[in-house]
Amino acid sequence: MDQLVTTKILIPSGALGLGYDRDALARGVAEKPDLIAIDGGSTDSGPHYLGTGTSKYSRSSIKSEWRELMDARATAQVPLVIGTAGTSGANDAVDWLVDITREIIAETGQTAKVAVLKSGQPNAEMVAALNASKITPLEPAMDITTDLLESCTNIVALAGAEQIQAALDTGADIVIAGRTTDTATIAALPLSRGCHAGAAWHGAKIGECGALATTSPNSGTIMITFDATGFTVEPMCPSAKATPYTVSAHMLYENSNPYQLFEPGGHLDVLKAKYTALDDRSVRVTGSEWVPSQTYTVKLEGARSGGYQTVSLALVRDPRYVENIRDWVADIEAKCTRKAIERVNEEFTLELRLIGVDATLGPLEQNAQFASEVGVMGIITAQSEATSREVAKILNPYLLHHPLTEQEEMPTFAFPFSPTEMGRGKIYEFCLNHVLELENPMDAFQIDVMDLSA
């Protein structure tokens, strides 16, 4: 093993805000890592956070954990890097974490050089890129027009290792990055130090969610050590174990192909990877390959308004209605929709979901068992908030009193809230599944460096 290129990356947890084992973090710091890397978010929680540029996690939780990681960085005297800051990595979300960092600096008396990597893309520049044939679709292909691009409230490009390396090259103590691939913050330093490229990307994929690739996923903290021929995985919690099974299985996590992973500038191929248990807690991996691409592309994510939404929830316990709940719901949908069309002058959608039966998978559900109680959730979406709420009010008496047949007494069901209509406000939808071709990896990104002190 070539010690000259050995690089240790400490990953405290799968994401800032999830929590971690503090003793495990302390053990990791004591192991003298070369960099501390953590993820700040993803698209997992839906389009709202990209659409609004806001965080899904509480500010107090983020501030508490970020303060501890800043302390860990100061103790270890190594860079601290976060990718996809503020859940979505949108520019406003990045600025939000920068403000929290300023607060912590002021409260603790620390000093830090901070590099801020922005991933936000101006709508006009994306329109120009589309017209220049620099934006191409991924599968499944989605239609894209200039109007669609102009309607996005936020568009971000997923930074890769090159952009994180550029931020680190500023000499920053802390790098706060906008949207990045989950692996970029981990792979960047090993790649810049000459570690094995396939190992750098593969180890980054294994480490992206912290201890999720171990037998104790909630323990959080993990160390990935990279070198000239491979990488080693070791959890920092004494009760956690990394095994060939837990490590290799993580290639399936959020990845349709367990042998390939596409990143800016190429893809990882692990078909020939070998997983070897060094002891009962750590695993060494060799044989991963990095395959460069002919063009450099970054994935785009965009969100735009999908209108306004109002929800209502009714609880049905009558055994006969539970048994015939699908017929009851179908009848309500048909009759309420007809009435609403007559009374409002705007398009809308009305959907009733059966909570406790198949609300998660819908028609894909293979084992829809009826319980003694079913929640019926009405979801009304329209372009205006007023129409959304109006249709929800039209739906109200149906959920409260609608009989299975015309020849029976009027039933009464339960509403858990009053008023029954709950406005969700403006909602958002993802609208891009494309890549942007760049001549230079930094063409779509911006780095600002600031010296922060109390």
Secondary structure as GFF3:
##gff-version 3
##sequence-region A 1 454
A	DSSP	three_ten_helix	3	5	.	.	.	ID=ss1
A	DSSP	beta_strand	7	11	.	.	.	ID=ss2
A	DSSP	alpha_helix	22	30	.	.	.	ID=ss3
A	DSSP	beta_strand	35	41	.	.	.	ID=ss4
A	DSSP	alpha_helix	48	52	.	.	.	ID=ss5
A	DSSP	alpha_helix	59	76	.	.	.	ID=ss6
A	DSSP	beta_strand	80	87	.	.	.	ID=ss7
A	DSSP	alpha_helix	91	108	.	.	.	ID=ss8
A	DSSP	beta_strand	111	118	.	.	.	ID=ss9
A	DSSP	alpha_helix	123	131	.	.	.	ID=ss10
A	DSSP	beta_strand	135	137	.	.	.	ID=ss11
A	DSSP	alpha_helix	146	151	.	.	.	ID=ss12
A	DSSP	beta_strand	152	157	.	.	.	ID=ss13
A	DSSP	alpha_helix	161	168	.	.	.	ID=ss14
A	DSSP	beta_strand	174	177	.	.	.	ID=ss15
A	DSSP	alpha_helix	184	192	.	.	.	ID=ss16
A	DSSP	alpha_helix	197	207	.	.	.	ID=ss17
A	DSSP	three_ten_helix	210	213	.	.	.	ID=ss18
A	DSSP	three_ten_helix	217	219	.	.	.	ID=ss19
A	DSSP	beta_strand	222	226	.	.	.	ID=ss20
A	DSSP	beta_strand	230	235	.	.	.	ID=ss21
A	DSSP	alpha_helix	244	249	.	.	.	ID=ss22
A	DSSP	three_ten_helix	250	252	.	.	.	ID=ss23
A	DSSP	beta_strand	260	263	.	.	.	ID=ss24
A	DSSP	beta_strand	266	269	.	.	.	ID=ss25
A	DSSP	beta_strand	274	277	.	.	.	ID=ss26
A	DSSP	beta_strand	283	286	.	.	.	ID=ss27
A	DSSP	beta_strand	289	292	.	.	.	ID=ss28
A	DSSP	beta_strand	296	316	.	.	.	ID=ss29
A	DSSP	alpha_helix	319	323	.	.	.	ID=ss30
A	DSSP	alpha_helix	325	343	.	.	.	ID=ss31
A	DSSP	beta_strand	348	355	.	.	.	ID=ss32
A	DSSP	three_ten_helix	362	364	.	.	.	ID=ss33
A	DSSP	beta_strand	374	382	.	.	.	ID=ss34
A	DSSP	alpha_helix	385	401	.	.	.	ID=ss35
A	DSSP	beta_strand	422	430	.	.	.	ID=ss36
A	DSSP	beta_strand	434	438	.	.	.	ID=ss37
A	DSSP	beta_strand	446	453	.	.	.	ID=ss38
###
